[in-house]
Amino acid sequence: MANLFAKCVPVVLLLSVWLQSSGAQLTVDDVTRVFPPVNESDSRTPLYVALMLAFSGGFVSAPIAPGVQIALNLINADQSLLPGYTLHYTFSDSQCSRAVALDSFYNEVVWAEPIKIALIGAGCSVATEPTAANSHFYNITQLACGSSSAGLEDRERFRKYFQLIPNDLELVPAYFGLMQLFGWNDVVIIQQEEDLFSLTVESLQERFNAANRQREMDGIPLFTTVVKTFNSNEGIADLEERGVDLFDEFATIHILAMYSDNAREVICEAFKRGMTSPEYVFMTYAWYLNYWWVPRGDVECTVEEMEQVLERSPTILSDPGILNSSEVVEAGITHTRFVDESINILEDEFESQFDYLYNAEHCFDGVWALAYALNRTIQDLEEDPEFSNRAKCEAEITEDRPFRIDDFNYNVSSVGNRIFFHLENTDFRGVTGDVSFNSMGIRDVDRVRIQQFRRNNDDGCNPDNGACLNRVEIASSLCWRGSIFLPSRRRQRNNVARWRP
């Protein structure tokens, strides 16, 4: 099997032990109550950042708020950083919705006081796309730590946009490699009609088609792919309304390319049809919220029934870099301490209603990247009179004084461009590893992380030794009950991978 494998990127395999969650949701009031955006007793001049999170919808990113506050606390405590200024934030809720995000962008960011020098958000890819397409018109630099759509890697549309999480195309080698390693030839991909998912599925389909051309010449079974797409507004009910069965009677392997609310419905329906582990596999995204499968009144299944379907299924996400958790990074904190402090806030302030979200680490590094860019821009204004005078002219300041960073408004393109320039050249060690961006403003990936759903780690399942899967290396063992090959009931046809609605 060694000839299947090529150059590897390290992967960490984490074993997830399932716990139950209350399924409660944050609101804007909850967060602003626990994390007040302004310290009124501080005499320094505040600079404001808009923080737009998703408090509901397909991907709830609100639990990253403690991580943002930890970053601001450290930044504001450093007198050498942003001298004379402190960094604060205002909250907006995108609801992981295009329309709501755009409405919040204008009504709560652009048209509302105070002036925001940057935007962090908008909480998920669906909400980030319209805001990032508009933020540059107001010279607002935007950073996202909850978005990973490949569609956002477009400098023509998203001119002042930076992304802390690599795009989801990086997951394709992991999906494809797992299919090769375990001899899975037939797969049903159930896809939500959003760029975040469709672009990844298209790339995976291209990989299957290329492999099939070689397989056909070698006379070995081909990959057969069935793709079923549903409208985001209608959910999986859209398939039923069009007379399309959610599953395929022959396939045992499934990839769920959708947000977790729709994934819950698919998993519950699978249980009702007896499609449980180990005979069936449902691959999902590991960037879903912890305990995403716990019913929230939206499905007619119990936690135990959902887990019977998901048991042993792989779940995958990209990861920017490998970091020693005890390493003290430039922010003066270790990864371990950051996670502990974030969890303590969630436990103490929210009485453990909410679980830690790994995106908080990326937002922490994003806030620091912004602070470094602002600090260098402040230095440039002090050291470059021509730059300062140009900014004064754009801001229509007539006083005989230098331009200050707190004079920024949405007409001051020179300052917006300078902040962008310094973010383009970001290079520091953060709690998620080395932080830098490619020419499209997207963070490059160094590894792919494969997790596995497990209720127990000692249930006598059959371990599979680690192997190199194309660009993916499994550093530890996957553990299965029964056969890992799960042969399809479909008779192999000599055709290329196919699409079906």
N, C-alpha and C positions, 0 to 999 in steps of 0.2 A: 504493500500500500504506500510505500515511501514515495513512489513516482507521482502521487497525487499532490504532494505537498511542495510548496515553494518557500520563499523567504518569509520569516515569521516576525510578527510584532508581539511583544510579550502580552499575555493575558493573565488576569488574576481570576481564579474561579472561587467564588464565595458561596458558601452553603447557607441557605436561608432557612431558619427554623420559624415556623409560622406561629404567630400570636394573634390574638383577637384585638380589635380596635373598636372604639365607640362609633367611628364614622362621622363624628362631629365636624363642622366646618367653621373656619375663621371668617370674621367679617371685618370690614374696614374699621369699625368702631372698636373691635377687640384689639386690633394691632395698635391703633393710635392711643388707646388707653394704656397699653403696656409699654409702648415705646414712644414717648412724646418727642416730636420732631425737633423741638427747639429748647435749649437750656437758657432760660431768660436771664439767669444770673451771670452769664458769660459776657464780658465786655467786648470781646472781639466781634468783628463784623461777620454776620452769617452769609454763607453762600448756599444756595438751595439747589437740590437735585430732585427731579420728579422720579418717584419710585412707583411704577405701575405693575401691579401683580394681578393674578387671577384668583379671586376669592370663591369662584364657582366655575362650572363648565367642565370640559373634557380633561383639563390638567389644572389642578389647584396648586398654584405656586406660592400662595400666601405664607406657608410655614417657613419660608426662607428669611422672613423679616428679622428674627433674632441674629442671623448671620450678618445682615447688613448693619445692624446696630452695633455689633461687636467691632466691625471694621471702623465705623465712625467714632466709636469711643476711643480706639487706639490712635486714629488719625488726629482727633481733636486734642488728645493728651500729648502729642508730639509738637512742642513749641517751635521746632525747626522746620516743620512741614506746614505749608500755607500760613506763613507768618502774618499775624494780625487778623486771621480769618478762622472761622470754623465751618464745618460742612454739615448741613442738615438736609432733611428730606420732607417732601409732601407725598401723600398717598393717593393713588387712584386705583380703581378696580376695573380691569378689562373684561372680566367674566369669561375670558378665553373666547372672545367673540370679536369678529371684525368690526361690526357696526358699533358695539359698545366701546371698544378700544379707541376707535376714531373719534367718537363723541367725547370720551374722557380726555383724549389728547387735546382737543380744542377747548372744551369747556373747563377742564381742571388743570391743564398744563399751560397752554399758550395764552388763553384769554383770562386766566385767573392769576391774581397776585399770590406770592411774589414771583419775580422773574426766575426761571430755572435755567441753570447753566448747562445742564445735561439731563438726559433721561435714561433711567435704568428700567428696562422692561421690553415687551409688555406682558410678560408672564407665561406666554406660550407662543408657538410659531404662528398660529392662526391670527392672533392679536398683534403680533410683532410686525407682520408684513405691511399692513396699512399704515401703522405709525412710523415705521422706518422709511417708508416711501414718501412721507411728508415731513419728517422732523428736520431734514437738511434745508428745507425752504426757510426755516426759522433759525438757521445756524445752530441748531441743537444737536450735539453729538449724542448718539444713542448706543448703549451697551445692553446686551441681552445675556441672561444666564439661565433662562428657562426655555430657550428656543434652539432647534437643531435641524430645521428644514433646509435641504439642499437648495431650495429656491431662494433663500436669503443670501446665497453666495453670488451676488450680482451688484457690482459697484456702480453700474449705470442707474439702477433703480434705487439702491440703498446707499447713498453717497457718503453718509456720515455714520455708518453702522458698524459696530464691532460685536463679535459673538464669542463668549467665553467657552462654549461647548462645541466640539467638532460636529459637523453635520452628519446626518444619519446615513449617508452613503458609505461611511466608514464601517457600517454594520454588515454590509453585503458580503464581504469575505467570510465573516463568521457564520452567517446563515448558509452560504454555499458550502463552506468547509464542513459543517456539521452534516449536511445532506450527503456529502461524499464519504465522510468517515464512517457513518453508520449505515450506508447502503440504502438511504431513503431516496427512492426515485420518483415517487408521486407526491405532490404537495398541493394542498388547497390554500390559496392566499385570499383572505377576506379583507378587503381594503376600504377604508373610509376615503371619500372623495375630497382629499386635501393634498396640496403639494408635499407637505411633510411626509406623507405616506406614499403617494403615487410615484414620486421621483425615485424613492428607494426601491419600490417594487419594479419599476421600469429597469433600473440598473441590475437588479437581481435577475430579471427575465433575460436581459442581454447576456448575463453570465451563463445562464442555463442554455440559451441558444448556441453560444460559442462552444460550450462543452459538448452539446449534442452533435455538432458537426464532426467533432473528433470521435465521439462515441459511435456514431453511425459508421464511420470508416473502420473502426476497430471491432464492430459487430457486437457491442455490449449494450445492455438496456439503456434506453434514453430517459432523460428527465421528462416527466409530464406535469405540466403546471396548469391548474385551473384558477383563474383570478375572478373573484366576485366582488364587484364594486357597489357600494351603497352611498346614497346622498347623505351629507352630514346633517341636514335639517330633519330628514325623515328617520335616520338611524337604520338599524338592520331591518326594520319593518318595510323599508323601501324595496328590499329584495322580494319579500313575500307579496307585496302589492304588484310587482312585475312578474310574478309567477316563477321566481328563481329560488330554488332550494338553497338554504343557508350552507349546507354541507354537500359532500359528494359521497355517494354510497361506497365507492371503492377506496377512497383515500384515508389514510390513518394519520398523516402528518399535516399539521396546519400552522400557518403563520398568520398572526392577527396584527394587521397594519392599521391600527385605529387607536383612538383615545380610550382610556380605561373604562369610561362609563358604558361605551358600546361593547368593550371586551367582556364586562360583567354579564351582559345579556347573552353574548355568544356562549360563554362558559356555562351559564345556567341552562341554556337550550341544549348544549351538548350533554349535560347530565340527564336531562329529561329523555334523551334518545339513547342513553346507556353508553355514551362515548367517554369512558373513563380510563384512567391510567391502570395498567401500563400498556393497554392495547392502542391507546391514542396519545398523540403528543400535540400540545398547543404552545408554540413559541410566541413569546410576548416581549415587550420592551421592559428593560430593567429600570428605565427612568420613570415608570409609573410611581405613584405614591405608595409608600409602604401599606400593606394590607388593602390594596385597591380592590381585591376580590371580595371583601366583606360586603354583604348586601346592605344597601342604604335605602331600603324600601322600594327599590326600582326593579328587583327581580324576585321571582317566587322560588328561591332556593335558599337553603341554609348554608352557613359557613362550611360545615363538614361536607355538604354535597358539592360545593364549588371546589373544595380542596381535593376531592376524589378525582376530579377532572384534571386539575393542574399538577398533581403530584408527579415529581421528577421531570417536568417539562423545563427546557432551557429558557433563560431570559437574558437579554443581551443589551449592552450599551457601550458606547465609546468612552474612552478616558484619556485626558490629555497627557498625563505623565505619571511616572513612578516616583513616589516620595517616601522617604523614611518618616514615619509618623512622629518620631521624636526629634526630628530636625527642626531647629529654630530658624524660621524663614525671616525675610527682611522686615516683615511687620512685627517681629519680636514675639511670635507665638508659634507653637507647634501645631501640627494637624490634630494631634490627640487633644490638646487643650482647647482648640477651637471647637471640635465636636462636643467635648464635655460641656463647655460653656453654653453652646447652643441647646443641648439637651436639657441642661439645668434650667434655662429660661423657659423652655416648653413645659418642663415638669412643674416648676415653681409657680409660674404665672398662669399657665393654662391647665394646671392640675392633670398633666399627662393626657390631655384629650387629643393631642396632636403628635405625630411622629416626626422624627428627624428627616429632612429632605436633603439629599446630597447636593442639590443645586445651590444650597446655602454656601457651600465651599466656593463655588464658582462666582457667586455674587460677592462674597468677601473679597476675592482676588480682583473682581471687576471694580469694586469701590476703590481699592488701593491703586489700580491702574489709572483710574480717573484722577485720584488725588495727586499722583505723581505727574500726570499731564498738566493739571491745573497749577501745580507748584512750579513747573518749568515755564509755563505761560506767564505766571506772575514775575518770574525772574527775567523773562524776555521783555516784558513791559518796562521793568525798571532799568534794564541795560540798553535798550534799543529805542532812542527817542523817535525815530522815524516810524517804527511800529506803533508806539504810543500815540503819536499825532494822527496817524491814519485811523486808529480806533476812535479817537476823540471826534474826528470828522464824521465818521459813520454814526456815532452816538449823538451827534449834534451838541457836543459839550463846548460851551464858549468860555468857560472859566480858564484862567491862566494857571493850569496845574496839569500834572501828568494824568493819563488815563489809569484808573484802577480796575481791577478785575470785577469789583462789585458794580462798576458802571455798565457792565455788559447788558445789552438788550438784543432783541432778535434781529436787529438791523446790522449788528456789528460782525460782519463776515470775517474780518481779519482775525479777530479773537477766536471765532468758531473754527476757522481754518487752522489756527495755530494749535488749538487743543487737539484737533484731528491729527495734525502732523505728529505731535508728541505721542498720541496713542498709537499711531502707525508704527512708531519706533519703540514701543513698549518692550522691555526685556528685564524681568526680575523673577525672583524665586518666590512663589506663593504657596499657599497651603495645598493647592492642587498640583504643584510642580512648577516647571518653568512656564512663565506666562509671556507669550508673544503672539503676533497675528500674521497671517499670510497677506498677500497683496489684496485679497478680497475682504480683509478684516475678520477672517474666521480663524479660530484657533486650530492648529494642526493636532492630529491625533498621534499618540505614541503607543497606545495599546487598546485592545478591546476587552471588556470584562464580561465573562460569561458566568452567570449565576444559575442556580438550579433550585426549584421549589422542593423543599423537603419538610415534612412534618417531624420526622425523626432521622437522626444521623446514624443509628445503629440497628436498622431493621433488617439486616442480613441481605441487603441488595447486592447485585453483582457490580463490582467496580470496573470501570474501563480506564486503562492507563492513559496518561496524557499523550498528546500527539500534536504535530504541527499541522494546522489546517490552513493551507494557502498562506495568507498574511497573518494568520492567527495561531498562537501557541497556547494550548491549555496547560497551565502550569501544575495542575493538580488533577485528581481523578473525578470524572463523572461517575455517579453511582445509580444503578438501575435495578429494578425488579423485573425479572423475566428477560425476554430477548430484547436487545437494543436495536435489532434490525427491523422489526415491525414490517414484514413484507406486505406490499399492497395486494389487495384482492383483484386489482385490475390486470387484465392480460396485456402485456407490453405490446404497444404498437410501434412500428418503425416510422415515426414522424418526429418532427422537431417539437420543442416545447411550444405549447399552444396557449392562446388566450381564449377565455370564454366569459361572457358577462355574468 
